[in-house]
């Protein structure tokens, strides 16, 4: 009797619990075009001091996007903030430090999607 109940439970679970296997085509939005990847060949740097900015660029966006980041420090108070550049697929992105802030570190943020 116990074996019969367990067998029935197993069959019910197998029938009710089994779903269709996941596939990339069923998970992708219908308005998405093509496959994208992360940007490659990226570099970033602090720009000349008169700009008070950092810059970032990638040799290939691969359908993704990138933007410059800047850690900016206020000279008198020592406060630090993060500035963000515009998302790009080509060329340079620049992150500008406001007011009396100066860039102390440069960075880059990348995304596998177009922004």
Phi, psi and omega in degrees: 000315180297317179297324179294316180295315179296321178297318179295321179295319179297315179296317179298317179297316181297321181283312184280326185275343182282125177244175178290144178295146180287145176221155181297325183291328180281339182269341184281139175298151183286339182267002181280137181244120175074180180251138178245160180221177180286147174299150179229165179066040185269149173212158180213155184199158171281132181280169178309146190305328181293341180277333185051050185210167169241160178226151178217144177210158177229144180287333177214124179281338179054031182088353179265199182217164177210159175208153180282148173235147176223129167272119185246136182240134176278127189298317186277319184267338183081003178296143180240138174223165179251130176250147183240139174272178177285148174292137181226159171244341177217158174073199184262142168252137180239136174247120186258136176275135183278156171047236183274007179280146177233148179288133177245346177204145178247155177202181180218145173244133180238157179218145178277001179243158177282128181252000000 
